[in-house]
Amino acid sequence: QVQLVESGGGLVQPGGSLRLSCAASGSIFSIYTMGWYRQAPGKQRELVARITSGGSTNYTDSVKGRFTISRDNAKKAVYLQMNSLKPEDTAVYYCNRHPPRVTSWGQGTQVTVSS
């Protein structure tokens, strides 16, 4: 079984930055494509960014140039550096495999961008 624990969220002003962390269990973490997802109030959960086992990345258009996903396989961790944050980035952020493993969704971490 895999466990995923997100951290690093908080309240930040527009234009500010946050770095989210995801700590994963499992001895084969390094083979999976991992993603960061978010769900805003009244919206469907969406994939924000993904990173393959080899380090190839993809981003949804709304965050390109502002967010950077990275991973450290030795630490079994995936990160999301978020810069130039906008109010529309406000959401609960989750990490999971991509495609996601249904039983691995955790509590997520709240990101609120507001002045």
C-alpha positions in Angstrom: 0.0 0.0 0.0 1.1 3.6 -0.6 0.6 6.6 1.6 0.9 10.2 0.4 1.2 13.1 2.7 1.0 16.7 1.4 2.4 19.7 3.2 3.4 23.3 2.6 0.1 25.0 1.9 -1.1 28.2 3.5 -2.3 31.7 3.0 -0.3 33.9 0.6 -0.9 37.2 -1.2 -1.2 37.5 -5.0 2.2 37.4 -6.5 3.6 35.4 -3.7 5.2 31.9 -3.7 4.7 28.6 -1.9 6.5 25.2 -2.1 4.4 22.1 -1.7 5.9 18.8 -0.6 4.6 15.3 -1.0 6.1 12.5 1.0 5.4 9.0 -0.3 5.7 5.5 1.0 6.5 2.4 -1.1 9.6 0.8 -2.3 8.8 1.3 -6.0 7.9 5.1 -5.9 10.6 5.8 -8.5 8.9 4.0 -11.3 5.7 6.0 -11.2 4.7 9.1 -13.0 3.5 11.5 -10.3 1.2 14.4 -10.4 -0.1 17.4 -8.5 -3.8 17.9 -8.6 -6.0 20.6 -7.3 -9.7 21.1 -6.5 -11.2 24.5 -6.1 -14.7 25.1 -4.5 -17.4 24.0 -6.9 -14.9 22.7 -9.5 -13.8 19.3 -10.6 -10.4 18.1 -9.5 -7.8 18.8 -12.2 -4.3 17.7 -13.0 -1.9 20.7 -12.5 1.5 19.1 -13.3 3.0 15.7 -13.8 6.5 14.3 -13.8 7.6 10.9 -15.2 10.1 8.6 -13.6 12.7 10.0 -16.0 12.0 13.6 -15.0 9.9 14.7 -18.0 7.3 17.3 -17.0 4.0 18.6 -18.3 1.8 21.4 -17.0 -1.8 22.6 -17.5 -1.8 25.8 -19.5 -3.0 28.0 -16.6 0.2 27.4 -14.6 2.9 27.2 -17.3 5.8 29.5 -16.5 4.7 29.9 -12.9 4.8 26.3 -11.4 7.6 23.8 -11.4 7.2 20.1 -10.4 10.2 18.1 -9.3 11.0 14.9 -7.6 13.6 13.3 -5.4 13.4 9.5 -5.8 15.9 8.9 -3.0 13.6 10.7 -0.6 10.4 9.4 -2.2 9.2 12.9 -2.5 7.6 15.2 -5.1 7.5 19.0 -4.9 5.6 21.8 -6.5 7.2 25.2 -6.5 4.4 27.8 -7.1 5.4 31.4 -8.0 3.4 34.4 -9.1 0.3 33.0 -7.4 -3.1 34.2 -8.4 -6.4 34.1 -6.6 -7.6 31.5 -9.1 -4.9 29.2 -7.8 -6.9 28.9 -4.6 -7.7 25.2 -4.0 -6.8 22.1 -2.1 -3.7 20.5 -3.7 -3.2 16.8 -3.8 -0.4 14.5 -5.0 -1.0 11.1 -6.6 0.2 8.9 -9.4 -0.8 9.8 -12.9 -3.2 8.2 -13.8 -4.2 8.4 -10.1 -4.6 5.5 -7.8 -8.1 5.8 -6.4 -7.2 4.5 -2.9 -4.2 6.8 -2.5 -5.9 10.2 -2.3 -4.9 11.9 0.9 -6.1 14.9 2.8 -4.3 17.4 0.5 -3.0 20.8 1.6 -5.0 24.1 1.3 -3.6 26.9 -0.7 -5.3 30.3 -0.4 -4.3 33.2 -2.5 -5.9 36.4 -1.2 -5.0 40.0 -0.3 
